[in-house]
Amino acid sequence: MNEQSKSFLYKYLNNASPTGFESSGQQIWLDYLKPYTDEYIVDTYGTAVGVIGPGKDYKVVIEAHSDEISWFVNYISDDGYLFVRRNGGSDALIAPSMRVNLHTKKGVVEGVFGWPAIHVRDLAKDTAPKVTDLFIDVGAATKQEVLDMGIHVGTVCTFTDGLMELNGRYYVGRALDNRMGGFMIAEVARLLKENNVTLPFTLYIVNAVQEEIGLRGAEMIARRLKPDLAICTDVTHDTQSPKYDKKEQGDLKCGSGPVLCYGPAVQNNVLDFMIGVAEQQGIEFQRQAVSRSTGTDTDAFAYATEGIASALISLPLKYMHTTVETVHMDDVQNVIKLMYETLLALKGGEDFRYIK
């Protein structure tokens, strides 16, 4: 990582990019990527694609998603409190006492998720909050005052927490799921350019929208690009911290390398190809098994069109869907390295079918 890429990382991670409202983050991402690509594509819903070596017969995708979980204003009370509903997998348990930004046409309005004081609650009857228990206070006394601020039903809200470094080893912040993925695929493009690599195929660097509500951006762009191969990256759970069951969720650890996934959507010949690259390059990696699906954009690519050979490189992450999502710096660099080396190892024209 150089100073320019580090500056991009902080700017990109600290920008709000809620599901359905990703355009400001996509613009930051594209501005960084443009010097390293030949052209770009942006589709109707905001998925952004950098293209290297356009027009070649064989087409390869590397992919991440750009959106973060958030909240929608769902109801405004007469006395100026805002009630919410989820936009993606937002966690009601962590919301009380959190600061939020409400993104309006007039600009950002600051607010807080309020909560009754411990003194007035019956602690014996305390339960985890439900979404319908949550409310936001923007300092308004009436509904009209809220409306005058530019807030209305449908206004989107994000937590305010930004990126920080922990103990010289970890990045910590909100929305590392999966803007850290967007950073990593952009760094692959930078390395290709700086090392004067000419690939024997067209490479699409895809930053998809709307993953958090059902892989929707990946669905759309997969049908449009129709690649021969897709290598996706997202986060997966570090299972070392308290409250995880390794027998159920696997034995995965931040700092022990990228996670390679086994599951029906993952094309095994592509997976074996990447394992061979990792072993040849001395990149430490971990293995994970999933059941019916990966739960990532890999599924959307795998089952698009007539079927796209797809695989998943995951970044182990602590505390998913909180404001303190945590990843190891070494893992970030090794995901970048594994993607980069995999691209260098491809000849273009690979046929990954099981039976030929």
RAVEN-V51797 format. One line per field, one symbol per residue. phi: phi as a letter, one per 30 degrees, with the letter a starting at -180 (. if undefined). burial: I if it has 24 or more other ideal C-beta (glycine too) atoms within 12 Angstrom, else O. A space follows every 50 residues. Layout:
BEGIN
phi->???
burial->???
END
This chain:
BEGIN
phi->.cddddddedddddddbdeibddddddedddddedcbcabbbcecjecbc ccidjddcbbccbbcccbdabcdcacddcjcccbbdbjddcddcdeiddb ccccddjdcdabddaddedccdddcdbddcedddbccciccbdddddddj dbejdcbbdcecdbcchibbcbldiddbddddddddddddddddchdcdd adcccccdchddckidddeddddddhddbbccbacbddcddeiccddcci cbbejcjeccccleddddddeddddddeddcicdbbbbcccdadibdedd decdhcjcebbbcccdbcieiccbebbdeddedddeddddddddddcije ccedbb
burial->OOOOIOOIIIIIIIIIIIIIIIIIIIOIIIOIIIOIIIOIIIIOIIIIII IIIOOOOIIIIIIIIIIIIIIIIIIIOOOIIIIIIIIIIIIIOIIIOIII IIIIOOOIIIIIIIOOOOOOOOOOOOOOIOIOOIIIIIOIOOOOOIOOIO IIOIIIIIIIIIIOOOOOOIIIIIIIIIIIIIIIIIIIIIIIIOOOOOIO IIIIIIIIIIIIIIIIIIIIIIOIIOIIIIIIIIIIIIIIOOOOOOOOOI OIIIIIIIIIIIIOIIIOOIIOIIIOIIOOOOIIIIIIOIOOOIIIIIII IIIIOOOIIIIIIIIIIIIIIIIIIIIIIIIIIIIIIIIIIIIIIIOOOI OIOOOO
END
